Amino acid sequence: MTTGIREEGVTSLFGLEGKRFMVLGGGQGMGEATVKLLAGLGAAVAVVDLQAERAERVAGELREAGGSAAAFAVDVTDDEALIGIVGRIEREFGPLDGMATVIGMAGWAPLTEMSLETWDADHRRNLRYFFVAAREVARNLLARQAPGSIVCVASVDGLVSAPNHAAYGAAKAGLVNLVKTMAVEWSSQGIRVNCVAPGGIVTPRIPLVDAEAERRSMAQLPMQRRGTVDDIAKAAAFFLSDMSPYVTGQTLAVDGGYVATGIFGGGGKAQAKTNGVIGEDRA
């Protein structure tokens, strides 16, 4: 849990004290960092992960530090289970003020070798689940006539080309567009929706596999380093908080300047590859 941050002025500036959020993918990596930052700013957090043990570990650490957290497990590719977990959280944990989703995996293959199964799987675990979860959270907010904020984590691969993982890039691009549509449909009723697009981020699931390739790749970035999970957590907290009350439908690239360079197609961002998948943490 983030410590030393809950001074009166800072906490009131973010306006998260006492609010409740669900974080899908909150059991590790960028999701865990987001959970801990939100809790450090005074929010109560429902930690949702594919693995119950990971979710409980994070939630337990928050409770031990004096925070309010509960753990839940779900496979987000199961539509009915995902709908059910949103309802269960609202019943057992309390009405949500919003959510953050930090989930994604990618099949790794050239387009000519990519199967339809990989294409469909990448869209389920990167795009479809967000629609299902955000729809449920928004329905509940609208029924209560309550304001709220929703944030998803996409990828710079949804902003530029994504060679050898095209299904992932297309799904992440779909997130960017879906966020805009949700913002237009829901903002007049007090629900803001925004997106964070990470570049190369060091996470437990994405080890570096080639030190020399990594050095060459980072040399092309303006900031000449990979990002951290905390970089993404801070962007997500900004969108969820009162620091961005007039911001909706936006995608913020947290990428060390990668998109700004115009060096796409993998040249400016070393892709770590493990077990045939790349991407964020999947709940």
Long-range contacts (C-beta under 8 A, 24 or more apart in sequence): 1-36, 1-39, 1-40, 1-61, 1-62, 1-65, 1-66, 1-67, 2-36, 2-37, 2-39, 2-40, 2-41, 3-40, 3-65, 5-40, 5-41, 6-40, 6-41, 6-42, 10-41, 11-41, 11-42, 13-242, 13-243, 14-41, 14-42, 14-237, 14-241, 14-242, 14-243, 15-241, 15-242, 15-243, 16-41, 16-42, 16-43, 16-237, 16-240, 16-241, 16-242, 17-41, 17-42, 17-43, 18-42, 18-43, 18-44, 19-43, 19-44, 19-97, 19-98, 20-44, 20-45, 20-46, 20-93, 20-94, 20-95, 20-96, 20-97, 21-45, 21-46, 21-96, 21-97, 21-98, 21-99, 21-100, 21-240, 22-46, 22-48, 22-86, 22-89, 22-96, 22-98, 22-99, 22-100, 22-133, 22-137, 23-47, 23-48, 23-99, 23-100, 23-101, 23-102, 24-48, 24-76, 24-99, 24-100, 24-101, 24-102, 24-103, 24-129, 24-133, 24-283, 25-49, 25-101, 25-102, 25-103, 25-153, 25-280, 25-281, 25-282, 25-283, 26-55, 26-58, 26-102, 26-283, 27-51, 27-54, 27-55, 27-57, 27-58, 27-281, 27-283, 28-54, 28-58, 28-203, 28-204, 28-205, 28-281, 29-102, 29-203, 29-204, 29-205, 29-229, 29-280, 29-281, 30-102, 30-153, 30-198, 30-201, 30-203, 30-229, 30-232, 30-233, 30-280, 30-281, 31-100, 31-102, 31-103, 31-280, 31-281, 31-283, 32-58, 32-229, 33-228, 33-229, 33-230, 33-232, 33-233, 34-100, 34-102, 34-232, 34-233, 34-236, 34-237, 35-62, 35-69, 36-61, 36-62, 36-233, 37-230, 37-233, 37-234, 37-236, 37-237, 38-100, 38-237, 38-240, 39-65, 39-67, 39-68, 39-69, 40-67, 41-237, 41-241, 44-68, 44-69, 44-93, 44-94, 45-69, 46-70, 46-72, 46-89, 46-93, 46-96, 47-71, 47-72, 48-72, 48-73, 48-74, 48-85, 48-89, 48-283, 49-73, 49-283, 50-74, 50-75, 50-76, 50-282, 50-283, 74-283, 75-283, 76-103, 76-125, 76-129, 76-132, 76-133, 76-282, 76-283, 77-121, 77-124, 77-125, 77-128, 77-129, 79-128, 79-132, 82-129, 82-132, 82-133, 82-136, 83-132, 83-136, 86-133, 86-136, 86-137, 86-140, 87-136, 90-140, 95-140, 95-144, 95-146, 96-137, 96-140, 96-141, 96-148, 97-141, 97-146, 97-147, 97-148, 97-149, 98-137, 98-141, 98-148, 98-149, 98-150, 98-151, 98-240, 99-133, 99-134, 99-137, 99-150, 99-151, 100-150, 100-151, 100-152, 100-153, 100-236, 100-240, 101-129, 101-130, 101-133, 101-134, 101-151, 101-152, 101-153, 102-153, 102-232, 102-236, 102-280, 102-281, 103-129, 103-130, 103-153, 103-280, 103-281, 103-282, 103-283, 104-153, 104-155, 104-168, 104-172, 104-279, 104-280, 104-281, 104-282, 105-168, 105-277, 105-278, 105-279, 105-280, 105-282, 106-165, 106-167, 106-168, 106-277, 106-278, 106-279, 107-165, 107-167, 107-168, 107-276, 107-277, 108-164, 108-165, 108-273, 108-276, 108-277, 108-278, 109-164, 109-165, 110-163, 110-164, 111-166, 114-166, 114-167, 118-167, 119-167, 121-167, 122-165, 122-167, 122-168, 122-170, 122-171, 123-167, 123-170, 123-171, 123-174, 125-282, 126-168, 126-171, 126-172, 126-174, 126-175, 126-279, 127-171, 127-172, 127-174, 127-175, 127-178, 130-175, 130-178, 131-178, 134-182, 134-193, 138-182, 138-186, 138-191, 141-189, 141-190, 141-191, 142-186, 142-189, 142-191, 145-189, 146-190, 147-190, 147-191, 148-190, 148-191, 148-192, 149-191, 149-192, 149-193, 149-194, 149-239, 149-240, 149-241, 150-182, 150-191, 150-192, 150-193, 150-194, 151-193, 151-194, 151-195, 151-196, 151-236, 151-239, 151-240, 152-179, 152-193, 152-195, 152-196, 153-195, 153-196, 153-197, 153-198, 153-232, 153-236, 153-280, 154-179, 154-195, 154-196, 154-197, 154-251, 155-197, 155-198, 155-279, 155-280, 156-197, 156-198, 156-199, 156-253, 156-255, 156-258, 156-259, 156-269, 158-197, 159-197, 159-251, 159-253, 159-259, 160-259, 160-264, 160-265, 161-264, 161-265, 163-265, 163-266, 164-266, 164-271, 165-271, 165-278, 168-278, 168-279, 172-197, 176-251, 179-249, 179-250, 179-251, 180-249, 182-249, 183-248, 183-249, 183-250, 184-249, 187-248, 187-249, 192-239, 192-244, 192-245, 192-247, 192-248, 193-248, 193-249, 194-239, 194-244, 194-247, 194-248, 194-249, 194-250, 194-251, 194-252, 195-250, 195-251, 195-252, 196-232, 196-235, 196-236, 196-239, 196-251, 196-252, 196-254, 197-251, 197-252, 197-253, 197-254, 197-255, 197-259, 198-227, 198-231, 198-232, 198-254, 198-255, 198-280, 199-226, 199-227, 199-253, 199-254, 199-255, 199-256, 199-258, 199-259, 199-269, 200-226, 200-227, 200-255, 200-256, 200-258, 200-269, 200-270, 201-226, 201-227, 201-228, 201-229, 201-231, 201-232, 201-280, 202-226, 202-227, 202-228, 202-229, 203-229, 203-280, 203-281, 204-281, 205-274, 205-279, 205-280, 205-281, 206-272, 206-274, 206-278, 206-279, 207-272, 207-274, 208-270, 208-272, 209-272, 209-273, 209-274, 210-270, 213-270, 214-270, 216-270, 217-267, 217-268, 217-269, 217-270, 218-270, 220-261, 220-263, 220-267, 220-268, 221-256, 221-257, 221-258, 221-261, 221-268, 221-269, 222-256, 222-257, 222-260, 222-261, 223-256, 223-257, 224-256, 225-256, 226-256, 227-254, 227-255, 227-256
